[in-house]
Amino acid sequence: MFEASRKSTNLTSWSDSQEELHETQPVSPPARGNCVKKNKKQRKKASISVPQLCNDEAISAHRAQSHKEKITCEDEPIVRGIFKIGKKSHDVVLTATRLTWTRIQPETPTGGSMLKAQGDFVDMKDVFAVKVKRRRSAGQQGGGTLLGLVLFICRRKGAKLKDHVVHLNNLSEDHCEVWFKQLKDILNGFQSRPKSLKVFVNPVCHRKEAHKIYLDQVCPLFKLADIQTDVTITEGRGHALSILLQCSLGDYDGVVCVGGDGSVAEVAHGLLLRAQMDAGRDTDSIFMPVQAALPLGVIPAGSTDVVACSAHGVRHPVTAAMHIIMGYRRSVPMCSISSVGSVGVRLLRFSFSAMFGFGGHTQALADTHRWIPPSQRQDFALIKTLANLKPEDCEFSFITCSGGASGQSEAEEEIHLEECGEETLWQTRRGLYLNISIMSIPCLCSVAPRGLAPFTRLNNNSMALIATANTSRSEFIKHLKRYNSTSHQFNSPFVETHVVRALRLRPCSPRSRAGHASQHEGGESRRGSMTREGTHPWNLDGELLEVSGEVLIRVHPQILTLFGADLEESEEPLITCSCI
């Protein structure tokens, strides 16, 4: 659709070198006025011909006519002019939904065109920015020779979204001013697109590239789209959470997190916890949570980025940024993790996924070796935990979902029935288990192209329960390797899967993380805060949480809105984990 030499641009240089024209009120083009007058005449004529007592056929015909008039009005030209696109002059027409350009052909002596006119178009819903293009000398901050306008367009290439440009060259100030205003009016009419964002950047996640990714790939796009940003560089765990619980969320249209799954989970938890506080919900009980007030954008900058891959279908910062800019949104479920004790139920965390057993001990071991670089820490912890693989004696109960989908009220009702004594809703298992996983999203990533829970989707409002019973180390490693395949991940006799609404898990053998680590390493990890006795490690979205006693996990449908698309699976190349 565009010239090969004009398909991409250096976004930073564009944002630094462009200057928008001052918007003055141009003379209204006659085309739009004619459309209004035409519609008034048609409505007047229709009102005369329709009887006062309208039957169903007359009402249907009237509605069809109104719909036709609306479509006709959207196709009416708003403004029309001549621009050079490339080296050729084009007749350019702007409507409310589309920008169309047709090459102007020279005429023959008889008045006909020598060649068939070549035209192209772009839908306005794919345009995210318009800028004025000027030529400036070195060091010049303002002014400059007008060259024309530049349209920035969001286009899909495979699973990724990328920015492309169309140059509309015209040297007339008045001409470009009218076009600029009309284009800006159309872009400002897309209400779902954010105008102001609160951005959290975790500078230490994975390879410490998050800040650079934001500055180089995301910030220039936000600047082009005229999105105001309030950026916070987090200083440690809980920093983003504390800000979200105190700041004025009404000043923003969304929240963006640049980091890994742990950072994203903290921001999502903060948004939901703030919503419960504002709604007066008592989190020290089995409560029905309210939806988060703002949508969450996820820019991948971690080691696995399962939330970003599940939301965007690919691990690509520009695609994630374009989903935010274009205002694409998906409502997704999340889990509430609560402790159950003698004093009642207490909310611990909102989370996308939770792992008990192997996943929890691996994360606990990784946390005790934070001096190891992040790119090597997880491999080390995985190998060490596999070398000392031991099952957990536990009992868990769950409520299944019929048909794999449910509404929030139905799930809450069943939990309420259980509290009233309806134990028949719960199915119970007891025994030795190597790992128990709960996931409310597919958890796509490069090492699991179909997801850690391939039978879970963003919109089915349920959780995937995967219980891996005790087996040999070799069989368990085979099970882990099958995640790298696209089929038969759970085709093992010791793996049990269910689609559930709620889960209760109670460890039956007392064990502390320090005791487990001391068995692995001769007690060398018994130091500092790693000596909490009577607790069991849980892996919540890649972050460690120590819990003593029974845990209740419930799914809450459509409780959080993510900027993203509903894509089935990642198209990244498969990666074989070096440690297994």
C-alpha positions as CSV (number, residue, x, y, z in Angstrom):
1,M,0.0,0.0,0.0
2,F,2.9,2.3,0.6
3,E,6.2,2.9,-1.1
4,A,9.0,0.6,0.0
5,S,11.2,3.5,0.9
6,R,8.6,5.1,3.1
7,K,7.3,2.1,5.1
8,S,9.1,2.9,8.4
9,T,10.5,5.8,10.2
10,N,12.8,6.7,13.0
11,L,10.1,7.5,15.6
12,T,12.4,9.4,17.9
13,S,13.6,11.8,15.2
14,W,10.0,12.3,13.9
15,S,8.8,13.2,17.4
16,D,11.7,15.6,17.9
17,S,11.6,17.3,14.5
18,Q,7.9,17.7,13.8
19,E,5.7,20.7,14.8
20,E,2.0,20.8,14.6
21,L,0.3,23.8,13.1
22,H,-1.9,26.1,15.2
23,E,-5.4,24.9,14.8
24,T,-7.7,27.6,13.4
25,Q,-11.3,27.2,12.5
26,P,-11.4,26.6,8.7
27,V,-14.4,27.3,6.5
28,S,-16.7,24.3,6.7
29,P,-16.5,22.3,3.6
30,P,-19.7,22.3,1.6
31,A,-19.8,18.5,1.3
32,R,-20.7,18.0,4.9
33,G,-23.4,20.7,4.8
34,N,-25.0,19.1,1.7
35,C,-25.1,15.8,3.5
36,V,-27.0,17.4,6.4
37,K,-29.5,19.2,4.2
38,K,-30.0,16.0,2.2
39,N,-30.8,14.1,5.3
40,K,-33.2,16.7,6.5
41,K,-35.1,16.6,3.2
42,Q,-35.2,12.8,3.3
43,R,-36.5,12.8,6.9
44,K,-39.1,15.4,6.1
45,K,-40.3,13.4,3.0
46,A,-40.3,10.2,5.1
47,S,-42.4,11.8,7.8
48,I,-45.1,12.7,5.2
49,S,-45.3,9.3,3.7
50,V,-45.4,7.2,6.9
51,P,-48.9,6.9,8.5
52,Q,-49.4,8.0,12.0
53,L,-50.2,4.5,13.1
54,C,-47.1,2.7,11.8
55,N,-47.1,-1.0,11.4
56,D,-44.0,-3.3,11.8
57,E,-43.1,-3.2,8.1
58,A,-43.1,0.6,8.1
59,I,-41.0,0.8,11.3
60,S,-38.5,-1.7,9.8
61,A,-38.4,0.2,6.5
62,H,-37.8,3.5,8.4
63,R,-35.0,2.0,10.4
64,A,-33.4,0.6,7.3
65,Q,-33.6,4.0,5.6
66,S,-32.0,5.7,8.6
67,H,-29.2,3.2,8.7
68,K,-28.6,3.7,4.9
69,E,-28.5,7.5,5.5
70,K,-25.9,7.1,8.2
71,I,-23.7,5.0,6.0
72,T,-24.2,7.4,3.1
73,C,-23.2,10.3,5.4
74,E,-20.1,8.5,6.6
75,D,-19.0,8.0,3.0
76,E,-19.6,11.7,2.1
77,P,-16.3,13.5,1.5
78,I,-15.3,15.8,4.4
79,V,-12.4,17.4,2.6
80,R,-10.7,16.8,-0.8
81,G,-7.4,18.0,-2.1
82,I,-4.2,17.3,-4.1
83,F,-1.1,15.9,-2.4
84,K,2.1,14.4,-3.6
85,I,2.6,10.8,-2.4
86,G,6.1,9.8,-3.3
87,K,6.9,11.6,-6.5
88,K,3.4,11.5,-8.0
89,S,0.4,13.8,-7.5
90,H,-2.7,12.2,-6.1
91,D,-6.4,13.2,-5.6
92,V,-6.9,12.6,-1.9
93,V,-10.4,12.3,-0.4
94,L,-11.1,12.1,3.4
95,T,-14.4,10.7,4.8
96,A,-15.3,9.9,8.4
97,T,-14.0,6.4,8.0
98,R,-11.5,6.3,5.2
99,L,-8.7,8.2,3.5
100,T,-8.5,7.4,-0.2
101,W,-6.0,8.6,-2.8
102,T,-6.0,8.2,-6.6
103,R,-3.1,9.0,-8.8
104,I,-3.7,11.9,-11.2
105,Q,-3.1,10.7,-14.8
106,P,-2.2,12.9,-17.8
107,E,-4.9,13.3,-20.4
108,T,-4.8,12.3,-24.1
109,P,-5.4,14.9,-26.8
110,T,-9.0,13.5,-27.0
111,G,-9.6,14.2,-23.3
112,G,-9.3,10.7,-22.0
113,S,-6.8,9.2,-19.5
114,M,-3.7,7.5,-20.9
115,L,-3.7,4.9,-18.1
116,K,-6.1,3.5,-15.6
117,A,-6.1,5.5,-12.4
118,Q,-4.3,3.8,-9.5
119,G,-5.8,4.3,-6.1
120,D,-5.3,3.1,-2.5
121,F,-6.8,3.8,0.9
122,V,-6.4,3.5,4.6
123,D,-9.1,3.1,7.2
124,M,-9.1,5.9,9.7
125,K,-9.5,3.4,12.6
126,D,-6.0,2.2,11.7
127,V,-4.5,5.7,12.0
128,F,-3.1,6.7,15.4
129,A,-1.3,10.0,14.7
130,V,-1.0,12.9,12.3
131,K,1.9,15.3,12.3
132,V,3.0,18.3,10.3
133,K,6.3,17.8,8.4
134,R,8.8,20.7,8.2
135,R,12.4,21.1,7.0
136,R,14.6,22.7,9.6
137,S,18.2,23.6,9.6
138,A,20.6,22.3,12.1
139,G,19.9,23.6,15.6
140,Q,16.6,25.2,14.6
141,Q,13.9,24.6,17.3
142,G,10.8,26.0,15.6
143,G,9.4,27.1,12.3
144,G,10.9,25.7,9.1
145,T,9.7,25.1,5.6
146,L,6.4,23.3,5.4
147,L,6.6,20.1,3.5
148,G,3.1,18.6,4.2
149,L,1.5,16.0,6.6
150,V,2.5,12.6,7.8
151,L,0.0,9.9,8.8
152,F,1.2,7.2,11.3
153,I,-0.7,3.9,10.8
154,C,-1.0,0.7,12.8
155,R,-0.6,-2.3,10.5
156,R,-0.4,-6.1,11.2
157,K,2.5,-8.2,10.0
158,G,1.9,-11.8,11.0
159,A,1.2,-11.8,14.8
160,K,2.9,-8.5,15.3
161,L,1.7,-4.9,15.0
162,K,4.0,-2.3,13.6
163,D,3.9,1.4,12.7
164,H,3.9,2.6,9.1
165,V,3.7,6.1,7.6
166,V,2.1,7.8,4.6
167,H,3.6,11.2,3.5
168,L,1.1,13.7,2.1
169,N,3.3,16.4,0.6
170,N,1.9,19.9,0.0
171,L,3.5,23.3,0.5
172,S,0.3,25.3,1.2
173,E,0.0,26.4,4.8
174,D,-3.8,26.9,4.6
175,H,-4.4,23.7,2.7
176,C,-2.4,21.6,5.3
177,E,-4.0,23.4,8.2
178,V,-7.6,22.5,7.1
179,W,-6.5,18.9,6.5
180,F,-4.7,18.7,9.8
181,K,-7.7,19.9,11.8
182,Q,-10.1,17.5,10.1
183,L,-7.8,14.5,10.6
184,K,-7.3,15.4,14.3
185,D,-11.0,15.7,14.8
186,I,-11.5,12.2,13.5
187,L,-8.7,10.8,15.7
188,N,-10.1,12.6,18.8
189,G,-13.4,10.9,18.2
190,F,-12.1,7.4,19.1
191,Q,-13.1,7.4,22.8
192,S,-11.6,4.1,23.7
193,R,-8.0,5.4,23.0
194,P,-6.2,6.6,26.1
195,K,-5.1,10.1,26.5
196,S,-3.2,9.9,29.8
197,L,-1.4,6.9,31.3
198,K,0.3,6.0,34.6
199,V,3.4,4.0,33.7
200,F,5.4,1.8,36.1
201,V,8.9,0.6,34.9
202,N,10.8,-2.1,36.8
203,P,14.5,-1.4,36.1
204,V,15.9,-4.6,37.5
205,C,13.7,-7.3,36.0
206,H,15.3,-10.0,33.8
207,R,18.4,-8.4,32.1
208,K,17.7,-4.9,33.4
209,E,16.5,-3.8,30.0
210,A,13.0,-2.6,30.9
211,H,13.8,1.1,31.1
212,K,15.7,0.9,27.8
213,I,12.8,-0.9,26.1
214,Y,10.4,1.8,27.3
215,L,12.6,4.7,26.2
216,D,13.5,3.2,22.8
217,Q,10.4,1.4,21.6
218,V,7.4,2.5,23.6
219,C,7.8,6.1,24.7
220,P,8.3,7.4,21.1
221,L,5.0,5.8,20.1
222,F,3.1,7.3,23.0
223,K,4.6,10.7,22.2
224,L,3.4,10.4,18.5
225,A,-0.1,9.5,19.7
226,D,-0.2,12.5,22.0
227,I,-0.5,10.4,25.1
228,Q,0.5,12.1,28.3
229,T,2.5,9.8,30.6
230,D,3.4,9.9,34.3
231,V,6.3,7.5,34.7
232,T,7.5,5.9,37.9
233,I,10.7,3.9,38.1
234,T,10.0,1.4,40.8
235,E,12.5,1.0,43.6
236,G,11.6,-2.5,44.9
237,R,8.7,-4.9,45.6
238,G,5.6,-3.2,46.8
239,H,6.5,0.3,45.4
240,A,3.9,0.2,42.6
241,L,1.3,-1.2,45.0
242,S,1.8,1.6,47.5
243,I,1.4,4.2,44.8
244,L,-1.7,2.7,43.3
245,L,-3.4,2.6,46.7
246,Q,-2.8,6.3,47.3
247,C,-2.8,8.2,43.9
248,S,-5.7,9.7,42.2
249,L,-6.7,7.2,39.5
250,G,-9.2,9.6,38.0
251,D,-6.3,11.5,36.4
252,Y,-5.6,8.6,34.0
253,D,-7.2,6.5,31.3
254,G,-5.1,3.4,32.0
255,V,-2.1,2.0,33.8
256,V,0.9,0.5,32.0
257,C,3.5,-1.9,33.5
258,V,6.9,-2.4,31.8
259,G,8.4,-5.5,33.4
260,G,8.0,-9.2,34.0
261,D,5.1,-11.3,35.3
262,G,5.9,-10.4,38.9
263,S,5.7,-6.7,38.2
264,V,2.5,-7.1,36.2
265,A,0.9,-9.2,38.9
266,E,1.8,-6.5,41.5
267,V,0.2,-3.7,39.5
268,A,-2.9,-5.8,38.7
269,H,-3.2,-6.7,42.4
270,G,-2.9,-3.0,43.2
271,L,-5.6,-2.0,40.8
272,L,-8.0,-4.6,42.1
273,L,-7.2,-3.9,45.8
274,R,-7.8,-0.2,45.2
275,A,-11.2,-1.0,43.6
276,Q,-12.2,-3.0,46.7
277,M,-11.1,-0.2,49.0
278,D,-13.1,2.4,47.0
279,A,-16.1,0.1,47.0
280,G,-15.9,-0.6,50.7
281,R,-15.5,-4.4,50.3
282,D,-14.4,-6.3,53.3
283,T,-11.4,-8.4,52.1
284,D,-11.2,-10.4,55.4
285,S,-14.1,-12.5,54.3
286,I,-15.5,-14.4,51.3
287,F,-16.6,-11.4,49.3
288,M,-17.6,-10.6,45.7
289,P,-15.0,-8.3,44.3
290,V,-15.7,-5.4,42.0
291,Q,-13.9,-4.7,38.7
292,A,-10.8,-2.6,38.5
293,A,-11.5,1.0,37.5
294,L,-8.7,1.3,34.9
295,P,-7.4,-1.0,32.1
296,L,-3.9,-2.4,32.4
297,G,-1.3,-2.4,29.6
298,V,1.5,-4.9,29.7
299,I,4.9,-4.2,28.0
300,P,6.9,-7.4,28.1
301,A,10.4,-7.0,29.6
302,G,10.8,-10.1,31.8
303,S,12.1,-13.7,31.3
304,T,8.9,-15.5,30.3
305,D,6.1,-12.8,30.1
306,V,3.2,-15.2,30.1
307,V,0.7,-12.4,30.8
308,A,2.0,-10.3,27.9
309,C,2.0,-13.3,25.5
310,S,-1.5,-14.3,26.6
311,A,-2.8,-10.7,26.1
312,H,-0.9,-9.8,22.8
313,G,-0.3,-13.3,21.3
314,V,3.4,-12.5,20.9
315,R,6.3,-11.2,23.0
316,H,6.9,-7.9,21.2
317,P,7.0,-4.5,23.0
318,V,5.8,-2.5,19.9
319,T,2.8,-4.8,19.5
320,A,1.9,-4.3,23.2
321,A,2.3,-0.5,22.8
322,M,0.1,-0.4,19.7
323,H,-2.6,-2.4,21.5
324,I,-2.6,0.3,24.2
325,I,-2.5,3.2,21.7
326,M,-5.3,1.8,19.6
327,G,-7.5,1.1,22.7
328,Y,-7.9,-2.6,22.0
329,R,-9.2,-4.2,25.2
330,R,-10.1,-7.6,26.7
331,S,-11.8,-8.4,30.0
332,V,-10.0,-11.3,31.7
333,P,-10.6,-13.3,34.9
334,M,-8.2,-13.3,37.9
335,C,-7.9,-15.5,41.0
336,S,-8.2,-14.4,44.5
337,I,-5.8,-16.2,46.9
338,S,-7.0,-16.2,50.5
339,S,-5.7,-17.9,53.7
340,V,-8.2,-19.9,55.7
341,G,-7.5,-20.1,59.4
342,S,-9.2,-20.2,62.8
343,V,-9.8,-16.4,62.6
344,G,-11.5,-16.6,59.2
345,V,-10.7,-15.9,55.6
346,R,-8.1,-13.3,54.7
347,L,-7.3,-12.1,51.2
348,L,-3.6,-12.5,50.4
349,R,-3.4,-11.6,46.7
350,F,-5.1,-11.3,43.4
351,S,-3.2,-13.4,40.9
352,F,-3.2,-14.8,37.3
353,S,-1.6,-18.2,38.3
354,A,-0.5,-20.1,41.4
355,M,1.8,-23.1,41.9
356,F,2.2,-25.3,45.0
357,G,4.8,-28.0,45.4
358,F,7.6,-28.1,42.7
359,G,6.8,-24.6,41.4
360,G,6.7,-23.1,44.8
361,H,10.0,-24.7,46.0
362,T,11.7,-23.7,42.8
363,Q,10.7,-20.1,43.3
364,A,11.7,-20.2,47.0
365,L,15.2,-21.5,46.0
366,A,15.6,-18.9,43.4
367,D,14.8,-16.2,45.9
368,T,17.6,-17.4,48.2
369,H,20.1,-16.9,45.4
370,R,19.4,-13.5,44.1
371,W,23.1,-12.8,43.8
372,I,23.0,-15.1,40.7
373,P,22.1,-13.2,37.4
374,P,18.4,-13.5,36.6
375,S,19.1,-15.2,33.3
376,Q,20.8,-18.1,35.2
377,R,19.0,-18.0,38.5
378,Q,15.8,-19.8,37.3
379,D,17.8,-22.6,35.6
380,F,19.9,-23.1,38.7
381,A,16.8,-23.3,40.9
382,L,15.0,-25.7,38.5
383,I,18.0,-28.1,38.3
384,K,18.5,-28.0,42.1
385,T,14.8,-28.6,42.9
386,L,14.7,-31.5,40.3
387,A,17.8,-33.1,41.9
388,N,16.0,-33.1,45.3
389,L,12.5,-33.8,44.0
390,K,10.1,-34.7,46.7
391,P,6.2,-34.8,46.8
392,E,3.9,-32.9,49.1
393,D,1.3,-34.7,51.2
394,C,-1.8,-32.6,50.8
395,E,-5.6,-32.6,50.4
396,F,-7.4,-30.4,47.9
397,S,-11.0,-29.9,46.9
398,F,-12.5,-28.2,43.9
399,I,-15.7,-27.1,42.2
400,T,-15.8,-27.9,38.5
401,C,-17.3,-25.8,35.7
402,S,-19.9,-27.3,33.5
403,G,-19.1,-26.6,29.8
404,G,-15.9,-24.7,30.7
405,A,-17.6,-21.3,31.2
406,S,-19.6,-19.7,34.0
407,G,-20.7,-16.3,35.3
408,Q,-19.5,-14.7,38.4
409,S,-22.9,-14.8,40.2
410,E,-23.1,-18.6,39.7
411,A,-19.6,-19.2,41.0
412,E,-20.3,-17.0,44.1
413,E,-23.6,-18.8,44.6
414,E,-21.9,-22.2,44.7
415,I,-19.3,-21.1,47.2
416,H,-22.1,-19.6,49.3
417,L,-23.9,-22.9,49.2
418,E,-20.8,-24.7,50.4
419,E,-20.5,-22.3,53.3
420,C,-24.1,-23.3,54.2
421,G,-23.2,-27.0,54.3
422,E,-23.6,-28.1,50.6
423,E,-20.5,-30.3,50.6
424,T,-21.7,-32.2,47.5
425,L,-20.4,-29.4,45.3
426,W,-16.8,-30.1,46.2
427,Q,-14.7,-33.0,44.9
428,T,-11.8,-34.0,47.2
429,R,-8.4,-35.6,46.5
430,R,-5.8,-36.7,49.0
431,G,-2.3,-38.0,48.5
432,L,1.3,-37.2,47.4
433,Y,1.6,-34.6,44.7
434,L,4.7,-33.2,43.0
435,N,3.0,-30.0,41.8
436,I,-0.4,-28.4,41.7
437,S,-1.1,-25.5,39.4
438,I,-4.0,-23.1,39.1
439,M,-4.2,-20.7,36.1
440,S,-6.9,-18.2,35.0
441,I,-5.2,-17.3,31.7
442,P,-3.6,-19.6,29.0
443,C,0.0,-18.5,30.2
444,L,1.5,-18.6,26.7
445,C,5.2,-18.3,26.4
446,S,8.1,-19.4,24.2
447,V,8.7,-22.6,26.1
448,A,5.0,-23.4,26.1
449,P,3.6,-22.3,22.7
450,R,0.1,-23.5,23.5
451,G,0.3,-22.3,27.1
452,L,0.9,-23.8,30.5
453,A,-2.9,-24.3,30.5
454,P,-3.9,-24.8,26.8
455,F,-7.6,-25.5,27.6
456,T,-8.0,-22.1,29.3
457,R,-8.8,-18.9,27.3
458,L,-9.0,-15.2,28.2
459,N,-12.8,-15.2,28.1
460,N,-13.9,-18.6,29.5
461,N,-14.1,-17.3,33.1
462,S,-12.7,-20.3,34.8
463,M,-9.4,-21.7,36.1
464,A,-7.3,-24.6,34.9
465,L,-6.4,-27.1,37.7
466,I,-3.4,-29.3,36.9
467,A,-2.5,-31.8,39.6
468,T,0.7,-33.9,39.1
469,A,0.8,-36.9,41.4
470,N,3.9,-38.5,42.7
471,T,6.0,-40.3,40.0
472,S,9.6,-40.9,39.2
473,R,12.0,-38.0,38.4
474,S,12.5,-39.1,34.8
475,E,8.7,-39.3,34.2
476,F,8.2,-35.8,35.7
477,I,11.0,-34.4,33.5
478,K,9.3,-35.9,30.5
479,H,6.1,-34.2,31.6
480,L,7.9,-30.8,31.8
481,K,9.4,-31.2,28.4
482,R,6.0,-31.9,26.8
483,Y,5.1,-28.2,27.4
484,N,7.4,-27.5,24.6
485,S,5.2,-29.5,22.3
486,T,1.9,-28.5,20.7
487,S,0.0,-31.6,21.8
488,H,-0.3,-34.3,24.5
489,Q,1.1,-32.1,27.3
490,F,-1.0,-33.8,29.9
491,N,-1.3,-37.3,28.4
492,S,0.3,-39.0,31.4
493,P,-1.4,-41.3,33.9
494,F,-0.1,-39.2,36.9
495,V,-1.4,-35.9,35.6
496,E,-5.0,-34.8,36.4
497,T,-6.7,-31.8,34.8
498,H,-9.9,-30.0,35.6
499,V,-11.7,-26.8,34.7
500,V,-12.7,-25.3,38.0
501,R,-14.3,-22.3,39.8
502,A,-12.8,-22.7,43.2
503,L,-10.0,-24.7,44.9
504,R,-9.2,-25.4,48.5
505,L,-5.7,-26.8,49.3
506,R,-4.5,-28.0,52.7
507,P,-1.0,-29.3,53.3
508,C,-1.1,-32.4,55.5
509,S,2.6,-32.5,56.5
510,P,4.2,-29.6,58.3
511,R,7.2,-28.2,56.5
512,S,8.9,-24.8,56.3
513,R,10.7,-23.5,53.3
514,A,13.8,-23.2,55.4
515,G,13.6,-26.8,56.4
516,H,13.0,-27.8,52.8
517,A,16.0,-25.8,51.7
518,S,18.2,-27.1,54.4
519,Q,17.5,-30.7,53.2
520,H,18.7,-29.5,49.8
521,E,21.7,-27.5,50.7
522,G,22.8,-28.7,54.2
523,G,21.1,-25.7,55.8
524,E,23.2,-23.1,54.0
525,S,20.1,-21.1,53.1
526,R,19.0,-20.6,56.7
527,R,19.6,-16.9,57.0
528,G,17.7,-13.6,57.3
529,S,14.0,-13.8,56.4
530,M,14.4,-17.3,55.0
531,T,13.8,-19.0,58.4
532,R,10.1,-18.7,58.6
533,E,8.9,-22.0,60.1
534,G,5.5,-23.6,59.5
535,T,5.0,-22.0,56.1
536,H,4.7,-23.4,52.6
537,P,6.0,-21.7,49.5
538,W,3.6,-20.7,46.7
539,N,4.7,-19.3,43.3
540,L,2.2,-16.5,42.4
541,D,3.0,-15.2,38.9
542,G,6.7,-15.7,39.4
543,E,6.8,-14.2,42.9
544,L,7.2,-16.0,46.2
545,L,4.4,-16.0,48.8
546,E,4.8,-18.0,52.1
547,V,1.5,-19.3,53.5
548,S,0.8,-21.3,56.6
549,G,-2.2,-23.7,56.5
550,E,-5.1,-23.9,54.1
551,V,-5.6,-21.7,51.0
552,L,-8.8,-20.9,49.2
553,I,-8.5,-19.9,45.5
554,R,-11.5,-18.5,43.5
555,V,-11.9,-17.2,40.0
556,H,-13.6,-13.9,39.3
557,P,-14.7,-13.5,35.7
558,Q,-14.0,-10.3,33.7
559,I,-12.7,-8.5,36.8
560,L,-9.7,-6.9,35.1
561,T,-9.4,-5.3,31.7
562,L,-6.2,-5.7,29.7
563,F,-5.1,-3.8,26.6
564,G,-4.7,-6.5,24.1
565,A,-6.2,-8.9,21.6
566,D,-7.8,-12.3,22.0
567,L,-5.2,-14.4,20.2
568,E,-5.0,-18.2,20.7
569,E,-1.3,-18.9,20.9
570,S,2.1,-17.4,20.5
571,E,3.9,-17.6,17.2
572,E,7.4,-17.3,18.6
573,P,9.9,-20.0,17.8
574,L,10.1,-22.9,20.2
575,I,12.8,-22.7,22.8
576,T,14.2,-25.7,24.6
577,C,15.1,-25.1,28.2
578,S,18.8,-25.7,28.6
579,C,18.4,-27.1,32.1
580,I,16.3,-30.1,31.2
